[in-house]
């Protein structure tokens, strides 16, 4: 009988399979041994490509951030830059919410993540923000994005009217939130992001918006 086929291992296959397992089972369930079982190889085979689990998670983080759009900062338009970046950042993490804690953990030596951070910081400073303020702005957007990806507001409400009836009079419509959860979460994030940008615009140290 022919021997069962074993996938040809490479870094991309290992990384992509790890992300799929995180999506399915959660970050806590990912292990090099379990990943090897799914790939049909021995765990030792993975270490020639990723010497540690942390190195593998760095690769996953790079993949998640690679296509986040920082092009809005072109021309030193910091307002457009923040809106485009924030929305695409949320979309990237929203597609893989169980992997969002990897991004929340920080940059480390993650090349694609650092490239994104460099583009954002450079765009803000280039537009006229002081370097320290640019750092604070970047952090504020990250808080919004990670929070939106990991703790969707609308999913926290029960759809049973009895939970609220006669006990929480200001939440008598809360049982309907689940029906519109996706839209509520999207609109809530949009409100937070645009309010942040509007507030920044009113700061006395805010640089002018570039005019095309």
N, C-alpha and C positions, 0 to 999 in steps of 0.2 A: 504493500500500500504506500502511496506517496506520503512523505513526511508533511505535517501541517506547516503552512507558510508562516513565517515570522516576519513582522513588519521591519523594514529597514529603518533603523532608528536614525533620527537626526534631531537637531535642536528644535526645529519648528514643530515636528510631530509631537515631541515630548511636551513642549510648551502648550500647544493647542489642546492636547489631551488633558493636561493639567487644568486648563481653564474650563474645559467642558465638565470635568469632574467637580470643580468648584461650583459651577453653575447648578449642577445636579444635586450635590451633596453638601455643599458648604465648605468654607475654607478650613474649618476645624477638622473635617474628615479627610483632607488631603494628606497623604503620606507617600514617601518614595516607594515603599513596599506595595501599597495599594495601587499606585500609578503603574508600577511594573507589572502587576497582575493584569490590569486592564490591557496593557500593551502586549502581554504575552511573553514577557522577557523577565530575566532576573533583575532584582533591584540594583545589583552591582553594575549592570549594563548602563544604567542611567548616569552614573557618576562620572563616566568618561565625557559626558556632554555637559552636565551640571554638577560641580563638585559638592554642592550642598543644596538643601531645600531652599534656603534663602536666595541662592543664585537663581534657582528656577522661578521663585516668586518675583525676583527682579525682572526676569524676562517676561513674565506675565504682565507686570506693571508697565513695562515698555510697550508691550502690544496694546494695552488699553489706552495709552496716552498718545500713541504714534499718530493717529489721525485727528486728534483734537485740533481745531482750527484756530490758529493765532494770526491769520492773515488780516484780520480787521484792524490790526495795529499799523498796517502799511500806510504810510503817509502821516504817521504820528497822530491818528485820530483815536485818542484813548477811549472815548465813550463807545464808539462802534467796536473797538477792539475788545473791551470788557464784555459787551453784550454778545458778540459772536463767540468769544472764547468761553464764557460762562454757559451759554446754551449748548455748545458742542461738547463741552466738558461733562455737563449733566447727561447728555444723550449717550456718551461713551460709557459712563458708569451706570446709567440706568439700564443699559442693555445687559449688564453683568452685575447686578446689585450685590450678590454674594461675594464678589471679588473686590468691592469697594474698600473694605478695610486694608487691603494691600496698598492702595493709594493713600489712605489716611495715615499709614505708618511713616510716610516721609519719602524723601528723594533718594537718599543714599548715593550710590554710584550709578543710578539708573540713567543710561545715556539719553533715551528718548524723553524721559520725564524731565531731565535736566535741560534738554534742548527746548522743551515747551516752556519751562520756567524762565529760561534765558530770554526767549522771545517775548514773553509777557513783561518781564522786568525791563528789558530793553525798550519795549514799546512805550511803557509808562514813563520811564525816565526820559526817553527821547521826546515824549510829548510835553515834558516840562515838570513832571512830578519829582519831588525830592526822593532820593533813593530809599530812605527809610519809609516814607509814606507809600512809595510804590510797593515795598515789601508788605506793609500792612494791608494795602488794597488787595494784593494777590492772596494773602491769607484769608481775608474776608470772603472773597469769592470761593475759595476752596472750602471754607466752612459751609457755605450755602450748598455747594455741589455735593459734598460728601454727606451732609445731613439729608438732603433730598433723596440721595440714592439709597441710604441705609435706613432711614426712618420715615417712610411715606406717611404723611399726616392722615390721609383719608382712610387708610387701612385699619386704623385703631378704633373704629366705632362699630359696635354690634348693630346688626340689622333687625333686631328684635325690639319692637316698640315698647314691650313691657319693661325693658331695662331702664327706660327713661320716664315712662308715664308716671305722673304724680310724684316723682322724686327729684327730677332735674328739669324744672319748668323751662329753662332757657335752652334745653337741648331736645325739644319735642320733635324736631325735624332731623335729629342726628341719625336716625335709622335709615334715612335716604342717602346718606353720604356714600355708602358703599356702591350704590348704583352709578355714581358719577366719580368714582375714586380717581381714575386716571386723569380726568379733566381737572378735578380739584387740585391734585398734586401739581399738575403742569401750571395751572394758573397761580397757585401759591408760590411756586418757584419764580415764575415770571414777575410777580408782584415784588418779591424780595429782591430780585436782581435789579429790576428797574428802579426800585426805591433806593437801593444802594447807589446806583449811578446818579440818580437825581440829587441825592444828598451830597455826593462828592462834588457835583457841579456847583453847589452853593457854598462850598468851602472857600475861604478867602485866599488860600494858596492854590486853588484849582487853575491849571493852565487853560487857555482858550481852546475851543474845539477847532481843529484844522478845517478849513473850508476848501473843498475840491475845486 
